[in-house]
Amino acid sequence: MVDRSVAVRRKAQQLLQKGDVNGGLAEYEKLFEGGDKDPYDFIVVADLLAKRGSMQEAVRRYRQAIEEYAKTELYKNAIAVCKKILRISKEDLAIHRTLGELYAKEGLFGDAQIHYLEFAEGSIRRQDHDAALGVLDEVLKLSPDNDDLSEKYVEIAMRADQPERGGRELLRRAERVKQSGRHDEAEQIRERVSTLAPALLNSFHAAPVSPQGPVAAADAAATMEAPPGGHAGFDPSSRALGYDAPTQDESAVEEPPPPAAVEPEPEPEPEIPAAAEPEALSHEDLARGYLQAGNRDLAVEEYWKASETAFFRGDFPRAYELLLALLAVGPTHEAALRRLVELTEKTGDTAAEAKARFDLAEVYLGHEEWELSRAEFIRALELDPKNDRARSRIKRLDTILSGEPGGGPVDLDALPDDRPAASVRVREDEPQSQDALIDLEEIIDEFKAGVSERISGEDHESHYDLGMAYMEMGLYDEAIGEFQVASKGAPMAVKCLEMIALCFLEKNEPASAARELSRALELPGYGPEETISIRYNLAVANERLGDLDRALQHFEEVYLLNVDFLKVASKVKELKQKLARTEDRG
């Protein structure tokens, strides 16, 4: 059996070296069918499939590699493969949960918590409250002192119509608070339980909690974890993951005086992870190192870990600083912008919240998530009534959504302030006089004449902005010309090609659109997640050209990157049905 596996593997490698990818893959399939489950083979096949664009099959093979590594307790290897999947699909919730479990098994509790919370937040967005509560149970084992997270758990339990589950968490918190000497606060928490789940409170009073029960054990873990004067948030140095009683090793850590010392004594135990603050700093240092090396994607990933660590420790100012550093590198990081909105709302910084919401709305707009974008623009305008750009975006979205349920135009004049007096109203339904009318074509002609004199050929950003302005006016040929000039600036080439393609789609020229989008995908330095909208629009162009097979291929690529992107799930289903009907007729 071993000799056969070696022979098959050798033949597969020879075929691949000759450029026969299909033949090589067929040989590897023989291995898998014969029961050979070397995780490295799964990775080789998955890498080949990903390069060919077969993302769904690639992810399936990567998952098999993860399973095999986990069986042999090679957790770091499994984590590395998980990250490969995240590069293909950042919104893969199942992988975030798997990463949480793997990091926890490695003892890296801070990283585990971050991925568990990614899974929980994604589950909440999808209204899967049971899944969110399940993973938050794990997070609360890692961070039993985190009152904010505990309160979030209770809130989700109420949304899921599970008051007893929320009540049990409140009782756990009440017991911990009581043991810390805050008896009044503990009584207030129990009062909440009496309203939330009175039967639970009665049974709690009737039968004292066993020392081995989860509440008492969790509190024992909490007292071990929180050094005097430390943060009340999570402490990754805890090893009481299963609400177990302290072990001999844990007691030994506390033996050297003084007992409240934060740093370990000269004989540290190697398996104890670093404390919360050094872990956050190490992520930040890694981010800076990656940035200096020119790897922006990994820098963003490490900044995100550092900011989330600070956030869930309750250090909001530090989290805010790290988020700003992240967004300076990756300004369209959706999760970071959502967190920034949450932080600015918490601190009451209206101006910062308005900007964060506007930036988040712009990201949603780029993803063509019209309803989400519109809601954020409206909130940004409520916070900053002088934001004319938000007002303009809302009008544009009202036009897009006018045919969709619940997408009627918003009454902008009903917002806190009237629109600025300087704004020009073109062709109102009931003009005050003929003099008040301003001809749209005159405005455009004057606009074109003025800007062409002021913008140099090297000012690529200004040409891009001008292209966007022409596009919003419906002047697609003029917009294409500006985007072509702007595309000469290397960093702007990809988005310019995409905008040119969108103009061609608006002009009903799908072949030209497909050509520009294909050029955009060929540009080096851009990963799948950065080109998701390009792939989606390429699918649209191919569908209009009648090439349903190619359109389906691109829609499936988008589906694997983000199942919630626009209406990609329904598009995949629709095209599969069309192709099936075509085959039946054939």
Contacts in CASP RR format, 6 or more apart in sequence:
PFRMAT RR
TARGET T0000
AUTHOR 0000-0000-0000
METHOD contacts of the structure
MODEL  1
MVDRSVAVRRKAQQLLQKGDVNGGLAEYEKLFEGGDKDPYDFIVVADLLA
KRGSMQEAVRRYRQAIEEYAKTELYKNAIAVCKKILRISKEDLAIHRTLG
ELYAKEGLFGDAQIHYLEFAEGSIRRQDHDAALGVLDEVLKLSPDNDDLS
EKYVEIAMRADQPERGGRELLRRAERVKQSGRHDEAEQIRERVSTLAPAL
LNSFHAAPVSPQGPVAAADAAATMEAPPGGHAGFDPSSRALGYDAPTQDE
SAVEEPPPPAAVEPEPEPEPEIPAAAEPEALSHEDLARGYLQAGNRDLAV
EEYWKASETAFFRGDFPRAYELLLALLAVGPTHEAALRRLVELTEKTGDT
AAEAKARFDLAEVYLGHEEWELSRAEFIRALELDPKNDRARSRIKRLDTI
LSGEPGGGPVDLDALPDDRPAASVRVREDEPQSQDALIDLEEIIDEFKAG
VSERISGEDHESHYDLGMAYMEMGLYDEAIGEFQVASKGAPMAVKCLEMI
ALCFLEKNEPASAARELSRALELPGYGPEETISIRYNLAVANERLGDLDR
ALQHFEEVYLLNVDFLKVASKVKELKQKLARTEDRG
5 31 0 8 1.000
5 36 0 8 1.000
8 27 0 8 1.000
8 28 0 8 1.000
8 30 0 8 1.000
8 31 0 8 1.000
9 27 0 8 1.000
9 28 0 8 1.000
9 31 0 8 1.000
9 41 0 8 1.000
11 24 0 8 1.000
11 27 0 8 1.000
12 23 0 8 1.000
12 24 0 8 1.000
12 25 0 8 1.000
12 27 0 8 1.000
12 28 0 8 1.000
12 31 0 8 1.000
15 21 0 8 1.000
15 23 0 8 1.000
15 24 0 8 1.000
15 27 0 8 1.000
16 24 0 8 1.000
16 48 0 8 1.000
21 48 0 8 1.000
21 52 0 8 1.000
25 45 0 8 1.000
25 48 0 8 1.000
25 49 0 8 1.000
28 41 0 8 1.000
28 44 0 8 1.000
28 45 0 8 1.000
31 38 0 8 1.000
31 41 0 8 1.000
32 41 0 8 1.000
32 42 0 8 1.000
37 64 0 8 1.000
37 68 0 8 1.000
38 68 0 8 1.000
39 64 0 8 1.000
39 65 0 8 1.000
39 66 0 8 1.000
39 68 0 8 1.000
39 69 0 8 1.000
39 74 0 8 1.000
39 77 0 8 1.000
39 81 0 8 1.000
40 65 0 8 1.000
42 61 0 8 1.000
42 62 0 8 1.000
42 64 0 8 1.000
42 65 0 8 1.000
42 68 0 8 1.000
43 61 0 8 1.000
43 62 0 8 1.000
43 65 0 8 1.000
43 81 0 8 1.000
43 84 0 8 1.000
45 61 0 8 1.000
46 58 0 8 1.000
46 59 0 8 1.000
46 61 0 8 1.000
46 62 0 8 1.000
46 65 0 8 1.000
46 84 0 8 1.000
47 58 0 8 1.000
49 55 0 8 1.000
49 57 0 8 1.000
49 58 0 8 1.000
49 61 0 8 1.000
50 58 0 8 1.000
50 88 0 8 1.000
53 553 0 8 1.000
53 557 0 8 1.000
55 88 0 8 1.000
55 89 0 8 1.000
55 528 0 8 1.000
55 556 0 8 1.000
55 557 0 8 1.000
55 560 0 8 1.000
55 561 0 8 1.000
56 556 0 8 1.000
56 559 0 8 1.000
56 560 0 8 1.000
58 88 0 8 1.000
59 85 0 8 1.000
59 88 0 8 1.000
59 89 0 8 1.000
59 92 0 8 1.000
59 560 0 8 1.000
62 81 0 8 1.000
62 84 0 8 1.000
62 85 0 8 1.000
63 85 0 8 1.000
65 78 0 8 1.000
65 81 0 8 1.000
66 78 0 8 1.000
66 81 0 8 1.000
66 82 0 8 1.000
66 98 0 8 1.000
69 75 0 8 1.000
69 77 0 8 1.000
69 78 0 8 1.000
69 81 0 8 1.000
70 78 0 8 1.000
70 102 0 8 1.000
73 105 0 8 1.000
75 102 0 8 1.000
75 105 0 8 1.000
75 106 0 8 1.000
76 106 0 8 1.000
78 98 0 8 1.000
78 102 0 8 1.000
79 99 0 8 1.000
79 102 0 8 1.000
79 103 0 8 1.000
79 106 0 8 1.000
82 95 0 8 1.000
82 98 0 8 1.000
82 99 0 8 1.000
82 102 0 8 1.000
85 92 0 8 1.000
85 95 0 8 1.000
86 92 0 8 1.000
86 95 0 8 1.000
87 297 0 8 1.000
87 527 0 8 1.000
87 528 0 8 1.000
87 529 0 8 1.000
88 528 0 8 1.000
88 529 0 8 1.000
88 560 0 8 1.000
88 561 0 8 1.000
89 95 0 8 1.000
89 529 0 8 1.000
89 560 0 8 1.000
89 561 0 8 1.000
89 562 0 8 1.000
90 529 0 8 1.000
90 561 0 8 1.000
90 562 0 8 1.000
91 561 0 8 1.000
91 562 0 8 1.000
91 563 0 8 1.000
91 564 0 8 1.000
93 118 0 8 1.000
93 119 0 8 1.000
93 122 0 8 1.000
93 123 0 8 1.000
93 126 0 8 1.000
94 119 0 8 1.000
96 115 0 8 1.000
96 116 0 8 1.000
96 118 0 8 1.000
96 119 0 8 1.000
97 115 0 8 1.000
97 116 0 8 1.000
97 119 0 8 1.000
97 135 0 8 1.000
99 111 0 8 1.000
99 112 0 8 1.000
99 115 0 8 1.000
100 111 0 8 1.000
100 112 0 8 1.000
100 113 0 8 1.000
100 115 0 8 1.000
100 116 0 8 1.000
100 119 0 8 1.000
100 138 0 8 1.000
101 112 0 8 1.000
102 112 0 8 1.000
103 109 0 8 1.000
103 110 0 8 1.000
103 111 0 8 1.000
103 112 0 8 1.000
103 115 0 8 1.000
104 112 0 8 1.000
104 138 0 8 1.000
104 142 0 8 1.000
104 241 0 8 1.000
107 239 0 8 1.000
107 271 0 8 1.000
107 273 0 8 1.000
108 236 0 8 1.000
108 273 0 8 1.000
109 142 0 8 1.000
109 234 0 8 1.000
109 236 0 8 1.000
109 238 0 8 1.000
109 241 0 8 1.000
109 273 0 8 1.000
110 142 0 8 1.000
110 234 0 8 1.000
110 236 0 8 1.000
110 273 0 8 1.000
110 276 0 8 1.000
110 279 0 8 1.000
110 309 0 8 1.000
111 305 0 8 1.000
112 142 0 8 1.000
113 139 0 8 1.000
113 142 0 8 1.000
113 143 0 8 1.000
113 234 0 8 1.000
113 236 0 8 1.000
113 309 0 8 1.000
113 312 0 8 1.000
114 304 0 8 1.000
114 305 0 8 1.000
114 308 0 8 1.000
114 309 0 8 1.000
114 312 0 8 1.000
116 135 0 8 1.000
116 136 0 8 1.000
116 138 0 8 1.000
116 139 0 8 1.000
116 142 0 8 1.000
117 135 0 8 1.000
117 139 0 8 1.000
117 308 0 8 1.000
117 312 0 8 1.000
118 335 0 8 1.000
119 131 0 8 1.000
119 132 0 8 1.000
119 135 0 8 1.000
120 131 0 8 1.000
120 132 0 8 1.000
120 135 0 8 1.000
120 136 0 8 1.000
120 139 0 8 1.000
121 132 0 8 1.000
121 335 0 8 1.000
122 132 0 8 1.000
123 129 0 8 1.000
123 131 0 8 1.000
123 132 0 8 1.000
123 135 0 8 1.000
124 132 0 8 1.000
124 156 0 8 1.000
129 156 0 8 1.000
129 157 0 8 1.000
129 159 0 8 1.000
129 160 0 8 1.000
129 162 0 8 1.000
130 160 0 8 1.000
132 156 0 8 1.000
133 153 0 8 1.000
133 156 0 8 1.000
133 157 0 8 1.000
133 160 0 8 1.000
133 162 0 8 1.000
133 165 0 8 1.000
136 149 0 8 1.000
136 152 0 8 1.000
136 153 0 8 1.000
136 156 0 8 1.000
139 149 0 8 1.000
140 146 0 8 1.000
140 149 0 8 1.000
140 150 0 8 1.000
140 153 0 8 1.000
140 169 0 8 1.000
140 218 0 8 1.000
141 218 0 8 1.000
141 241 0 8 1.000
141 242 0 8 1.000
141 243 0 8 1.000
142 234 0 8 1.000
142 236 0 8 1.000
142 238 0 8 1.000
142 241 0 8 1.000
143 149 0 8 1.000
143 233 0 8 1.000
143 234 0 8 1.000
143 235 0 8 1.000
143 312 0 8 1.000
144 172 0 8 1.000
144 176 0 8 1.000
144 218 0 8 1.000
144 219 0 8 1.000
144 221 0 8 1.000
144 222 0 8 1.000
144 225 0 8 1.000
145 176 0 8 1.000
145 222 0 8 1.000
145 225 0 8 1.000
145 226 0 8 1.000
145 232 0 8 1.000
145 233 0 8 1.000
145 234 0 8 1.000
145 235 0 8 1.000
146 232 0 8 1.000
146 233 0 8 1.000
146 234 0 8 1.000
146 312 0 8 1.000
146 314 0 8 1.000
147 173 0 8 1.000
147 232 0 8 1.000
148 312 0 8 1.000
148 314 0 8 1.000
149 312 0 8 1.000
150 169 0 8 1.000
150 170 0 8 1.000
150 172 0 8 1.000
150 173 0 8 1.000
153 166 0 8 1.000
153 169 0 8 1.000
154 166 0 8 1.000
154 167 0 8 1.000
154 169 0 8 1.000
154 170 0 8 1.000
154 196 0 8 1.000
157 163 0 8 1.000
157 165 0 8 1.000
157 166 0 8 1.000
157 167 0 8 1.000
157 169 0 8 1.000
158 166 0 8 1.000
158 196 0 8 1.000
163 196 0 8 1.000
163 197 0 8 1.000
164 197 0 8 1.000
164 199 0 8 1.000
164 200 0 8 1.000
166 196 0 8 1.000
166 197 0 8 1.000
167 193 0 8 1.000
167 196 0 8 1.000
167 197 0 8 1.000
167 200 0 8 1.000
168 200 0 8 1.000
170 189 0 8 1.000
170 190 0 8 1.000
170 192 0 8 1.000
170 193 0 8 1.000
170 196 0 8 1.000
171 189 0 8 1.000
171 190 0 8 1.000
171 193 0 8 1.000
171 200 0 8 1.000
171 201 0 8 1.000
171 204 0 8 1.000
171 215 0 8 1.000
172 214 0 8 1.000
172 215 0 8 1.000
172 218 0 8 1.000
172 219 0 8 1.000
173 189 0 8 1.000
174 186 0 8 1.000
174 187 0 8 1.000
174 189 0 8 1.000
174 190 0 8 1.000
174 193 0 8 1.000
175 186 0 8 1.000
175 209 0 8 1.000
175 215 0 8 1.000
175 216 0 8 1.000
175 219 0 8 1.000
176 218 0 8 1.000
176 219 0 8 1.000
176 222 0 8 1.000
177 185 0 8 1.000
177 186 0 8 1.000
177 189 0 8 1.000
178 186 0 8 1.000
179 219 0 8 1.000
179 223 0 8 1.000
190 201 0 8 1.000
193 200 0 8 1.000
193 201 0 8 1.000
193 204 0 8 1.000
194 201 0 8 1.000
209 215 0 8 1.000
209 216 0 8 1.000
210 216 0 8 1.000
211 217 0 8 1.000
211 245 0 8 1.000
212 245 0 8 1.000
213 243 0 8 1.000
214 243 0 8 1.000
217 240 0 8 1.000
217 242 0 8 1.000
217 243 0 8 1.000
217 244 0 8 1.000
217 245 0 8 1.000
218 243 0 8 1.000
220 240 0 8 1.000
220 245 0 8 1.000
220 246 0 8 1.000
221 238 0 8 1.000
221 240 0 8 1.000
221 242 0 8 1.000
221 243 0 8 1.000
221 244 0 8 1.000
224 238 0 8 1.000
224 240 0 8 1.000
224 246 0 8 1.000
224 250 0 8 1.000
225 235 0 8 1.000
225 237 0 8 1.000
225 238 0 8 1.000
225 240 0 8 1.000
226 232 0 8 1.000
226 235 0 8 1.000
227 260 0 8 1.000
227 261 0 8 1.000
227 262 0 8 1.000
228 260 0 8 1.000
229 260 0 8 1.000
230 262 0 8 1.000
231 276 0 8 1.000
231 313 0 8 1.000
231 314 0 8 1.000
231 315 0 8 1.000
232 314 0 8 1.000
233 276 0 8 1.000
233 312 0 8 1.000
233 313 0 8 1.000
233 314 0 8 1.000
234 276 0 8 1.000
234 312 0 8 1.000
234 313 0 8 1.000
235 275 0 8 1.000
235 276 0 8 1.000
236 273 0 8 1.000
236 274 0 8 1.000
236 275 0 8 1.000
236 276 0 8 1.000
236 279 0 8 1.000
237 272 0 8 1.000
237 273 0 8 1.000
237 274 0 8 1.000
237 275 0 8 1.000
237 276 0 8 1.000
239 247 0 8 1.000
239 250 0 8 1.000
239 271 0 8 1.000
239 272 0 8 1.000
240 246 0 8 1.000
240 250 0 8 1.000
249 269 0 8 1.000
252 269 0 8 1.000
253 264 0 8 1.000
253 269 0 8 1.000
253 272 0 8 1.000
256 265 0 8 1.000
262 275 0 8 1.000
264 272 0 8 1.000
273 279 0 8 1.000
274 282 0 8 1.000
276 309 0 8 1.000
276 313 0 8 1.000
279 309 0 8 1.000
280 306 0 8 1.000
280 309 0 8 1.000
280 310 0 8 1.000
280 313 0 8 1.000
280 318 0 8 1.000
280 322 0 8 1.000
281 306 0 8 1.000
283 302 0 8 1.000
283 303 0 8 1.000
283 305 0 8 1.000
283 306 0 8 1.000
283 309 0 8 1.000
284 302 0 8 1.000
284 303 0 8 1.000
284 306 0 8 1.000
284 322 0 8 1.000
284 325 0 8 1.000
286 298 0 8 1.000
286 302 0 8 1.000
287 298 0 8 1.000
287 299 0 8 1.000
287 300 0 8 1.000
287 301 0 8 1.000
287 302 0 8 1.000
287 303 0 8 1.000
287 306 0 8 1.000
287 325 0 8 1.000
287 326 0 8 1.000
288 299 0 8 1.000
289 299 0 8 1.000
290 296 0 8 1.000
290 298 0 8 1.000
290 299 0 8 1.000
290 302 0 8 1.000
291 299 0 8 1.000
291 329 0 8 1.000
296 329 0 8 1.000
296 330 0 8 1.000
297 527 0 8 1.000
299 329 0 8 1.000
300 326 0 8 1.000
300 329 0 8 1.000
300 330 0 8 1.000
300 333 0 8 1.000
303 322 0 8 1.000
303 323 0 8 1.000
303 325 0 8 1.000
303 326 0 8 1.000
303 329 0 8 1.000
304 326 0 8 1.000
304 333 0 8 1.000
304 335 0 8 1.000
304 336 0 8 1.000
306 322 0 8 1.000
307 319 0 8 1.000
307 322 0 8 1.000
307 323 0 8 1.000
307 326 0 8 1.000
307 336 0 8 1.000
307 339 0 8 1.000
308 319 0 8 1.000
308 339 0 8 1.000
310 316 0 8 1.000
310 318 0 8 1.000
310 319 0 8 1.000
310 322 0 8 1.000
311 319 0 8 1.000
311 339 0 8 1.000
311 343 0 8 1.000
316 343 0 8 1.000
316 346 0 8 1.000
316 347 0 8 1.000
319 339 0 8 1.000
319 343 0 8 1.000
320 340 0 8 1.000
320 343 0 8 1.000
320 344 0 8 1.000
320 347 0 8 1.000
323 336 0 8 1.000
323 339 0 8 1.000
323 340 0 8 1.000
323 343 0 8 1.000
324 340 0 8 1.000
326 333 0 8 1.000
326 336 0 8 1.000
327 333 0 8 1.000
327 336 0 8 1.000
327 337 0 8 1.000
327 340 0 8 1.000
327 359 0 8 1.000
330 336 0 8 1.000
331 359 0 8 1.000
332 362 0 8 1.000
332 363 0 8 1.000
334 360 0 8 1.000
334 363 0 8 1.000
334 364 0 8 1.000
334 367 0 8 1.000
337 356 0 8 1.000
337 359 0 8 1.000
337 360 0 8 1.000
337 363 0 8 1.000
338 360 0 8 1.000
340 356 0 8 1.000
340 359 0 8 1.000
340 360 0 8 1.000
341 353 0 8 1.000
341 356 0 8 1.000
341 357 0 8 1.000
341 360 0 8 1.000
344 352 0 8 1.000
344 353 0 8 1.000
344 356 0 8 1.000
345 353 0 8 1.000
350 383 0 8 1.000
350 384 0 8 1.000
351 383 0 8 1.000
351 384 0 8 1.000
353 383 0 8 1.000
354 380 0 8 1.000
354 383 0 8 1.000
354 384 0 8 1.000
354 387 0 8 1.000
355 380 0 8 1.000
355 384 0 8 1.000
357 376 0 8 1.000
357 377 0 8 1.000
357 379 0 8 1.000
357 380 0 8 1.000
357 383 0 8 1.000
358 376 0 8 1.000
358 377 0 8 1.000
358 380 0 8 1.000
358 384 0 8 1.000
358 387 0 8 1.000
358 389 0 8 1.000
358 390 0 8 1.000
360 376 0 8 1.000
361 372 0 8 1.000
361 373 0 8 1.000
361 374 0 8 1.000
361 375 0 8 1.000
361 376 0 8 1.000
361 377 0 8 1.000
361 380 0 8 1.000
361 390 0 8 1.000
361 393 0 8 1.000
362 373 0 8 1.000
362 393 0 8 1.000
364 370 0 8 1.000
364 372 0 8 1.000
364 373 0 8 1.000
364 376 0 8 1.000
365 373 0 8 1.000
365 393 0 8 1.000
365 397 0 8 1.000
366 373 0 8 1.000
366 533 0 8 1.000
367 532 0 8 1.000
367 533 0 8 1.000
367 565 0 8 1.000
367 566 0 8 1.000
368 533 0 8 1.000
368 536 0 8 1.000
368 566 0 8 1.000
369 566 0 8 1.000
370 397 0 8 1.000
370 400 0 8 1.000
370 401 0 8 1.000
370 404 0 8 1.000
371 401 0 8 1.000
371 407 0 8 1.000
373 393 0 8 1.000
373 397 0 8 1.000
374 394 0 8 1.000
374 397 0 8 1.000
374 398 0 8 1.000
374 401 0 8 1.000
374 407 0 8 1.000
374 410 0 8 1.000
377 390 0 8 1.000
377 393 0 8 1.000
377 394 0 8 1.000
377 397 0 8 1.000
378 390 0 8 1.000
378 394 0 8 1.000
378 410 0 8 1.000
378 415 0 8 1.000
380 387 0 8 1.000
380 390 0 8 1.000
381 387 0 8 1.000
381 390 0 8 1.000
381 391 0 8 1.000
381 394 0 8 1.000
381 412 0 8 1.000
381 415 0 8 1.000
382 415 0 8 1.000
382 416 0 8 1.000
384 390 0 8 1.000
385 415 0 8 1.000
385 416 0 8 1.000
385 417 0 8 1.000
386 417 0 8 1.000
386 420 0 8 1.000
388 419 0 8 1.000
388 420 0 8 1.000
388 423 0 8 1.000
391 412 0 8 1.000
391 419 0 8 1.000
391 423 0 8 1.000
392 472 0 8 1.000
394 410 0 8 1.000
394 412 0 8 1.000
395 409 0 8 1.000
395 412 0 8 1.000
396 472 0 8 1.000
398 407 0 8 1.000
398 408 0 8 1.000
398 409 0 8 1.000
398 410 0 8 1.000
401 407 0 8 1.000
401 408 0 8 1.000
402 408 0 8 1.000
402 409 0 8 1.000
412 419 0 8 1.000
413 419 0 8 1.000
424 438 0 8 1.000
424 443 0 8 1.000
426 438 0 8 1.000
426 440 0 8 1.000
426 443 0 8 1.000
427 437 0 8 1.000
427 440 0 8 1.000
428 436 0 8 1.000
431 437 0 8 1.000
444 473 0 8 1.000
444 475 0 8 1.000
447 469 0 8 1.000
448 478 0 8 1.000
451 466 0 8 1.000
455 462 0 8 1.000
455 463 0 8 1.000
455 466 0 8 1.000
457 463 0 8 1.000
457 485 0 8 1.000
460 485 0 8 1.000
460 486 0 8 1.000
460 487 0 8 1.000
460 488 0 8 1.000
460 489 0 8 1.000
460 492 0 8 1.000
461 486 0 8 1.000
461 492 0 8 1.000
463 482 0 8 1.000
463 483 0 8 1.000
463 485 0 8 1.000
463 486 0 8 1.000
464 482 0 8 1.000
464 483 0 8 1.000
464 486 0 8 1.000
464 492 0 8 1.000
464 495 0 8 1.000
464 496 0 8 1.000
464 499 0 8 1.000
466 482 0 8 1.000
467 478 0 8 1.000
467 479 0 8 1.000
467 481 0 8 1.000
467 482 0 8 1.000
467 483 0 8 1.000
467 486 0 8 1.000
467 499 0 8 1.000
468 479 0 8 1.000
468 499 0 8 1.000
470 476 0 8 1.000
470 478 0 8 1.000
470 479 0 8 1.000
470 482 0 8 1.000
471 479 0 8 1.000
471 499 0 8 1.000
471 502 0 8 1.000
471 503 0 8 1.000
471 506 0 8 1.000
474 506 0 8 1.000
476 503 0 8 1.000
476 504 0 8 1.000
476 506 0 8 1.000
476 507 0 8 1.000
477 503 0 8 1.000
479 499 0 8 1.000
479 503 0 8 1.000
480 500 0 8 1.000
480 503 0 8 1.000
480 504 0 8 1.000
483 496 0 8 1.000
483 497 0 8 1.000
483 499 0 8 1.000
483 500 0 8 1.000
483 503 0 8 1.000
484 496 0 8 1.000
484 500 0 8 1.000
486 492 0 8 1.000
486 496 0 8 1.000
487 493 0 8 1.000
487 496 0 8 1.000
487 497 0 8 1.000
487 500 0 8 1.000
493 520 0 8 1.000
493 523 0 8 1.000
494 520 0 8 1.000
494 523 0 8 1.000
494 526 0 8 1.000
494 530 0 8 1.000
494 531 0 8 1.000
494 534 0 8 1.000
497 516 0 8 1.000
497 517 0 8 1.000
497 519 0 8 1.000
497 520 0 8 1.000
497 523 0 8 1.000
498 516 0 8 1.000
498 517 0 8 1.000
498 520 0 8 1.000
498 533 0 8 1.000
498 534 0 8 1.000
498 537 0 8 1.000
500 516 0 8 1.000
501 512 0 8 1.000
501 513 0 8 1.000
501 514 0 8 1.000
501 516 0 8 1.000
501 517 0 8 1.000
501 520 0 8 1.000
501 534 0 8 1.000
501 537 0 8 1.000
501 538 0 8 1.000
501 541 0 8 1.000
502 513 0 8 1.000
502 537 0 8 1.000
504 510 0 8 1.000
504 512 0 8 1.000
504 513 0 8 1.000
504 516 0 8 1.000
505 513 0 8 1.000
505 537 0 8 1.000
505 540 0 8 1.000
505 541 0 8 1.000
505 544 0 8 1.000
508 544 0 8 1.000
510 540 0 8 1.000
510 541 0 8 1.000
510 542 0 8 1.000
510 544 0 8 1.000
510 545 0 8 1.000
511 541 0 8 1.000
511 545 0 8 1.000
513 537 0 8 1.000
513 541 0 8 1.000
514 538 0 8 1.000
514 541 0 8 1.000
514 542 0 8 1.000
514 545 0 8 1.000
517 534 0 8 1.000
517 537 0 8 1.000
517 538 0 8 1.000
517 541 0 8 1.000
518 538 0 8 1.000
520 531 0 8 1.000
520 534 0 8 1.000
521 531 0 8 1.000
521 534 0 8 1.000
521 535 0 8 1.000
521 538 0 8 1.000
528 535 0 8 1.000
528 557 0 8 1.000
528 561 0 8 1.000
529 561 0 8 1.000
529 562 0 8 1.000
532 558 0 8 1.000
532 561 0 8 1.000
532 562 0 8 1.000
532 565 0 8 1.000
535 554 0 8 1.000
535 557 0 8 1.000
535 558 0 8 1.000
535 561 0 8 1.000
536 554 0 8 1.000
536 555 0 8 1.000
536 558 0 8 1.000
536 565 0 8 1.000
536 566 0 8 1.000
536 568 0 8 1.000
538 554 0 8 1.000
539 550 0 8 1.000
539 551 0 8 1.000
539 552 0 8 1.000
539 553 0 8 1.000
539 554 0 8 1.000
539 555 0 8 1.000
539 558 0 8 1.000
539 571 0 8 1.000
540 551 0 8 1.000
542 548 0 8 1.000
542 550 0 8 1.000
542 551 0 8 1.000
542 554 0 8 1.000
543 551 0 8 1.000
543 575 0 8 1.000
548 575 0 8 1.000
548 578 0 8 1.000
548 579 0 8 1.000
548 582 0 8 1.000
549 579 0 8 1.000
551 575 0 8 1.000
552 572 0 8 1.000
552 575 0 8 1.000
552 576 0 8 1.000
552 579 0 8 1.000
555 568 0 8 1.000
555 571 0 8 1.000
555 572 0 8 1.000
555 575 0 8 1.000
556 572 0 8 1.000
558 565 0 8 1.000
558 568 0 8 1.000
559 565 0 8 1.000
559 568 0 8 1.000
559 569 0 8 1.000
559 572 0 8 1.000
562 568 0 8 1.000
563 569 0 8 1.000
END
